[in-house]
């Protein structure tokens, strides 16, 4: 008998990282550790594509900073950098007010009404970032998330002929040398569809596989995408067009970020925006609670409608007793005396 793959009673909050969960770029603790001027690094990164173009090379801007980090490793300023150090630097990442505690509170929003509990609705958190995965895994928020998509580095890459070697040497002095995974502002949408189809939970499901809407683990209409600006427009669009919610945040201390989010709202890219403040009572925390509840309400309504439409009423015993109304009609009329 055919059956659906998933119950579709899960809500996904999908988060950007830099400038969404934290006020600075996540690489800042790394640069401080090595004494590198952060402003100089990003200025160089932003100008790489143009300089390489003049030399006849085409450089993807999205991976420019990853390549430049590797250049810093080779050239010496970041010599010895490995994934363990990146993980350790993650512990120095500072979050916006209310984090990481808000992630736990958001999961509890799906337990606030009996009908939500009855239908076993749950909230999951995913981070989809152009940043560095080991740093996110080493941060205070890692234990509160259900999945992380971000860039990865490879240490001590395999050498030519490694397939013919029976035993591969393990070098004690590991150092990042290659890019292992790239997440950019366009491929973030792939992560959204992996969450949508359940690829992250069932490796037998390929993200490019054709799947009926009812077989997908988390329908896009069950998603809320939270990010900070125009670079996330592709992801905002995918979620919004699929019936989900798109919410932008800004640093309350930076007027330009507020204006940027307002332009996104005016152009229809997002549903709403608010300050990157996740403390109880903040407008952002209240908006997210409200819309998680609205999604919960729709899930409840859809599931109860499905039960009503698919479950037929059971047969009942026929009433064999004499018709009381008929008997009453045949009974002699009695007078009533009032005293």
C-alpha positions in Angstrom: 0.0 0.0 0.0 1.4 3.4 -1.0 2.1 5.8 1.8 3.6 9.3 2.2 7.2 9.6 3.3 6.7 12.2 6.0 4.0 13.6 8.2 4.8 17.2 7.3 4.2 18.5 10.9 7.6 20.1 11.2 8.4 23.8 10.9 11.8 24.9 9.8 13.4 28.2 10.8 16.3 28.7 8.4 18.9 31.3 9.5 21.6 33.2 7.8 24.5 33.8 10.2 26.7 36.9 9.7 24.8 40.1 10.5 21.7 38.0 11.2 22.7 36.1 14.4 25.9 38.1 15.1 26.7 41.8 14.6 30.1 41.2 12.9 31.6 38.7 10.5 32.3 35.4 12.1 36.0 35.5 10.9 36.7 38.4 13.3 37.8 36.2 16.2 40.2 34.3 13.8 41.8 37.6 12.6 42.2 38.8 16.2 43.9 35.5 17.1 46.4 35.9 14.4 46.8 39.7 14.6 45.5 40.3 11.1 43.8 43.6 10.3 40.2 42.6 9.4 39.5 45.8 7.4 42.5 45.1 5.2 41.6 41.5 4.5 38.0 42.4 3.4 39.2 45.3 1.3 41.7 43.0 -0.5 38.9 40.4 -0.9 36.5 42.8 -2.5 39.1 43.9 -5.0 40.4 40.5 -6.0 37.9 39.9 -8.8 38.7 43.2 -10.6 42.5 42.7 -10.2 42.3 39.1 -11.6 40.0 40.3 -14.4 42.8 42.7 -15.5 45.2 39.7 -15.7 42.7 37.7 -17.8 41.3 35.5 -15.1 37.6 35.1 -14.1 37.1 34.8 -10.4 33.8 34.0 -8.7 33.3 36.7 -6.1 31.5 34.2 -3.8 34.6 32.1 -3.2 37.1 35.0 -3.3 37.4 35.2 0.5 37.9 31.4 0.8 40.8 31.5 -1.7 42.3 34.6 0.0 42.2 32.8 3.3 44.2 29.9 1.7 46.6 32.5 0.3 47.1 33.9 3.8 47.9 30.4 5.0 50.4 29.7 2.2 52.0 33.2 2.5 52.5 32.9 6.3 50.1 35.3 8.2 47.7 32.3 8.8 50.3 29.5 8.8 49.2 26.4 10.6 45.5 27.2 10.4 43.4 24.1 10.6 39.9 23.0 11.3 40.6 22.5 15.0 41.7 26.2 15.3 38.7 27.3 13.3 36.4 25.3 15.7 38.2 26.9 18.7 37.7 30.4 17.3 34.0 29.7 17.0 33.7 29.8 20.8 34.6 33.5 20.7 31.7 34.5 18.4 29.4 36.9 20.1 25.7 36.8 19.3 22.9 39.3 19.3 20.8 39.8 22.4 18.6 36.9 23.2 20.7 34.3 21.5 21.2 31.4 21.6 18.4 31.0 24.2 15.7 32.1 21.6 16.3 28.9 19.6 15.0 26.9 22.5 12.1 29.2 23.1 11.1 29.0 19.5 10.9 25.3 19.7 8.6 25.6 22.7 6.2 27.8 20.7 5.0 24.6 19.1 4.0 23.2 22.5 1.9 26.2 23.7 -1.5 24.8 22.6 -2.9 21.4 23.2 -3.8 20.9 19.5 -0.2 21.5 18.6 0.9 18.8 21.0 -1.8 16.5 19.8 -0.5 16.7 16.2 3.1 16.4 17.4 4.2 19.7 15.7 7.8 20.6 16.1 10.2 23.4 15.2 13.7 22.8 13.8 16.5 25.4 13.3 18.9 25.3 10.3 21.9 27.6 9.6 22.7 28.2 5.9 25.7 30.5 5.7 28.5 31.6 3.4 30.7 31.5 6.4 32.9 28.7 7.8 31.2 25.5 9.1 33.8 24.6 11.8 33.5 28.0 13.3 29.7 27.7 13.5 30.0 24.2 15.0 32.4 25.6 17.7 30.0 28.5 18.6 27.5 28.6 21.4 24.6 28.2 19.1 25.6 24.9 17.6 23.9 22.7 20.2 20.6 24.4 19.4 20.5 23.8 15.7 19.4 20.7 13.6 21.7 21.2 10.7 24.4 23.5 9.3 25.2 24.3 5.7 28.4 26.4 5.3 31.9 26.4 3.7 34.4 23.7 4.5 38.2 23.3 4.1 40.3 20.2 3.5 43.5 19.6 5.4 46.4 17.6 3.9 44.8 16.9 0.6 45.3 13.4 -0.9 48.3 13.2 -3.3 48.4 11.7 -6.8 48.5 8.0 -6.7 46.6 7.7 -3.4 44.3 5.0 -4.9 47.3 2.7 -5.3 48.4 3.1 -1.7 47.3 0.5 0.9 47.9 2.8 3.8 47.6 6.6 3.7 50.0 8.6 5.9 48.5 10.8 8.6 50.3 14.1 9.1 50.3 15.4 12.6 50.7 19.0 11.4 47.4 19.5 9.7 46.8 22.7 7.8 43.9 23.7 5.5 44.9 23.6 1.9 41.8 23.2 -0.3 38.2 24.3 -0.4 36.0 21.3 0.4 32.5 22.9 0.2 31.2 26.2 -1.0 27.9 27.8 0.0 27.2 31.0 -1.7 24.1 33.2 -2.0 22.8 31.1 -4.9 23.6 27.6 -3.6 21.8 28.5 -0.4 18.6 27.7 -2.3 19.9 24.1 -2.8 20.1 23.8 1.0 16.5 24.9 1.3 15.4 22.2 -1.1 17.5 19.6 0.8 15.6 20.6 3.9 12.3 20.6 2.0 12.8 17.1 0.6 14.4 15.6 3.6 17.7 14.8 2.0 19.5 15.8 5.2 17.5 13.2 7.1 17.5 10.4 4.5 20.6 10.1 2.3 18.6 7.9 -0.1 16.7 11.0 -1.2 18.6 13.0 -3.8 17.9 16.7 -3.9 17.4 16.5 -7.6 14.9 13.7 -7.4 11.4 14.4 -8.5 9.1 14.3 -5.5 5.4 14.9 -5.1 4.5 17.8 -2.8 2.9 15.5 -0.2 6.1 13.4 0.0 8.4 16.2 1.0 9.5 16.3 4.6 9.0 20.1 5.3 6.8 21.9 2.8 8.2 25.3 1.9 5.0 26.8 3.4 6.2 25.5 6.7 9.4 27.5 6.5 10.6 30.9 7.8 13.8 32.3 6.3 15.6 34.9 8.4 18.5 36.9 7.1 19.9 40.4 6.9 19.8 41.8 3.4 19.9 41.8 -0.4 22.5 39.0 -0.7 19.7 36.6 0.5 17.2 37.7 -2.1 17.4 34.3 -3.9 16.5 32.4 -0.7 13.9 35.0 0.3 12.3 34.5 -3.1 12.2 30.7 -3.0 10.6 30.6 0.5 8.2 33.4 -0.2 7.0 32.0 -3.5 6.5 28.6 -1.9 4.1 30.1 0.6 6.6 30.4 3.5 7.7 33.5 5.4 10.7 35.8 4.7 11.9 38.0 7.5 14.8 40.4 7.5 16.7 41.8 10.5 19.0 44.8 10.9 21.4 46.1 13.5 19.5 48.7 15.5 22.7 50.8 15.6 23.0 51.1 11.8 20.5 53.2 10.0 21.7 52.0 6.6 20.7 48.4 7.5 17.2 49.6 8.5 16.8 51.5 5.2 18.0 48.4 3.3 15.4 46.2 4.9 12.7 48.8 4.2 13.6 48.7 0.5 13.3 44.9 0.6 9.8 45.2 2.1 8.7 47.9 -0.4 9.9 45.7 -3.3 8.0 42.7 -2.0 11.1 40.6 -1.3 10.2 40.0 2.4 7.1 39.8 4.5 8.4 41.9 7.4 11.6 43.1 9.1 12.7 44.0 12.6 15.8 44.6 14.8 18.3 41.8 15.4 17.1 41.5 19.0 15.8 38.1 20.0 15.0 38.8 23.7 11.5 38.0 25.0 9.2 40.9 24.2 11.2 42.2 21.2 9.3 42.8 18.0 11.3 40.2 16.2 10.7 37.5 18.8 7.0 38.4 18.8 6.7 38.3 15.0 8.4 34.9 14.8 6.2 33.5 17.6 3.1 34.8 15.9 4.0 33.3 12.5 5.1 30.0 14.0 1.7 29.8 15.6 0.0 30.7 12.3 1.8 27.8 10.6 0.9 25.5 13.5 -2.7 26.5 13.1 -2.7 25.7 9.4 -1.0 22.3 10.0 -3.7 21.4 12.6 -6.5 22.5 10.2 -5.0 20.6 7.3 -4.5 17.4 9.3 -7.9 17.5 10.8 -9.5 18.1 7.5 -7.6 15.2 6.0 -8.9 12.9 8.8 -12.5 14.1 8.3 -12.3 13.6 4.5 -10.6 10.2 4.6 -12.2 8.5 7.6 -15.8 7.4 6.9 -18.4 7.3 9.7 -18.8 3.9 11.3 -22.1 2.0 10.7 -24.7 2.3 13.5 -27.4 -0.1 14.8 -30.9 0.4 13.5 -33.5 1.6 16.1 -36.1 -1.3 16.4 -38.1 0.4 19.2 -41.6 1.6 18.3 -41.9 5.1 16.9 -42.5 7.1 20.0 -44.0 10.0 18.1 -46.4 7.7 16.3 -47.4 6.1 19.6 -48.0 9.6 21.0 -50.3 10.4 18.2 -52.5 7.4 18.9 -52.8 8.0 22.6 -56.0 9.5 23.8 -56.0 13.2 24.5 -55.8 14.1 28.2 -57.2 17.2 29.7 -55.1 19.4 31.9 -56.6 21.1 34.9 -55.2 24.2 36.3 -55.7 25.1 39.9 
